[in-house]
Amino acid sequence: MLQGDLLTGAGLRLRAALGRSGISTQKHEGDGATPAGLLRLMRVLYRADRLKPPICAVPVEPIGPQDGWCDDVGDAAYNRPVRLPFPASHEALWRPDHVYDVIGVLDWNLAPILKERGSAIFFHVATPDYAPTAGCVALSLPDVLAALRTGLSGIRVPA
């Protein structure tokens, strides 16, 4: 569970970075807020050139330079993984920094996908200064891996 800027549970208290606009019960695309609610962990993506597969309770798969995530509300692939190059607006998952070395795909706006409700809400690695995210929940790499090892199945974000 998130408590302020801490992720707690399974005996862990971990520093977390949240969306630059705080937490919202009315999440919409581009607002910079972390959505309130129970965000279940669906699967974990990782950079196999940088890390071993993380130990966790959900499916794990490596990403490559061709992997992206569509954030274009007008595209049929909105809030879904895509292969790059991709003509619509998207995020590249293969980044030069380490923020997406491990990506926990959270179940925000996945079933059903509603236009404008927000996309690419992930559990991922924080920047070294814990800068706010665009709406995700981010921890240090050791803390992401520790949380996954505990069998993390979701994150409760209180309103």
N, C-alpha and C positions, 0 to 999 in steps of 0.2 A: 504494500500500500504506500502511496505517496503521502508524506506528511511534510508540508512545506517543501524544502528542497532535499528531502531524504526519502530514499526508497527503503522501506522496512519490510521484514518478513523472514521466516525461516531462520531467525536468529541473526539476521543481517541488518545493519544500518549503513546505507550507502549514499554518498552525496550524489545528487542528480541535477541535471540542467533540464529545464522545461521550456515551453514555447515563449517567445519574446513578449507575447500579449497575455501571458498567464494561462489560466485554466478557464474553459468555456463550456457551458451547457448548450450553447447554440453554435457549435463549430461550423464554419464554412470555409470554402477554398480561399487560401491566401491570407487568412486573418492572423496567422502567426500564433494561434492558441493551441494548447494541448487539450484535447477533448476530455470532458469529465465522463466517468463511468468505468466499467470493468473492461479493460482492453486485453482480450485473450491473445496469447502468443500462438500463432498459427504455424510458423516455420522459421528457420534461421538460415540466413545466407552468409557466406564468409569469403574472404580473399585467401584462397588456397596457396597463393604465392607468398603470403605473409604469415599465415597461421595454420595450425592443425585444425581439423574439424572440431568445433566446440562440443563438449559433452552437454547434452540437454535432453529434455523429454519430448521434443517435437522433431519432425523431419529436418535434416540439415542438408544443404546443397551449396556447392561452390558457385561463385559468380565469375564472370569474365568481362573483358573490355566491351563486349557487345550488349551487356545487360543494362537496362534502364527501367524507369517507372513513369507511366504517363500521368501528367497532372493537368491535361487540357480538358476542361469540362465539356467542350464541344466535340471531343473525339470518342469514338466507340470503345476505345481501349482505356478510357478514363479510370484511374485508380487500379490499374493492372500492370503487371510486368510487360515490358516490350523489348524487342531486339533493336539495337542501334546499327546503322543510323535509322532514325525514326522522324517522320516529317512534322509531327505535332509536338507541342511543348512537353518536355519530359525532364526527369532527373537522370543523370548518369550514375549508376551504382558503383562503377569502377572509378574511384577518385584518387587523385595524387596524394591527398592528405590521408589520415587514418580513421576518419569519422565513420566510414562505411566498411571498415575491415570486418566487422560483425554487425549484421542487421537482423534484428528480430522483427518479423512482419507481424504487426498487431492487427486485430480484426476490425479496425475502425472502417466503417463504410464499405464493407466487402460483400455482404449478402443481405439485402440487395445493395447494389451500388447506386447511390442517389447523386445526381449532378449537383455540384456546388457544396456538397456536404464535407468535403475535405479528402485529400489523398496523401499517400506516402507517409502515413503515421507509423513511425518505426521506433523500436528500442535499439539504440545504437551507441557508439563510442562518442564521448564528449570531447570537445576541443580541450587543449591543455588548461585554458582559463575558465572552463565551464560556461562559455558564452551561451546565451539563450539559443534555442533551436527554432525551427520554423513551425513547431507543433509537436515534435517528437519528445521522447524521454531518453536522455543520454547520461551515461555513466563513464567512468574511466574504464579502459580495456580490462584491467584485472577485476574490476567490480562487475562488469558485464559478464565476464566468464564465470565469476563466483556465483552470481545470481542464476545463470543458466544451469550450473552444476547442481544447485539446490533443487532442481526440478521445477523452476519457475514456469507457471502455466498462464500467468496473466498479471496485469498491473491494475490495481484499483486506484483511479484518480478521483479524489473527492472534489465535489463542486465548491 
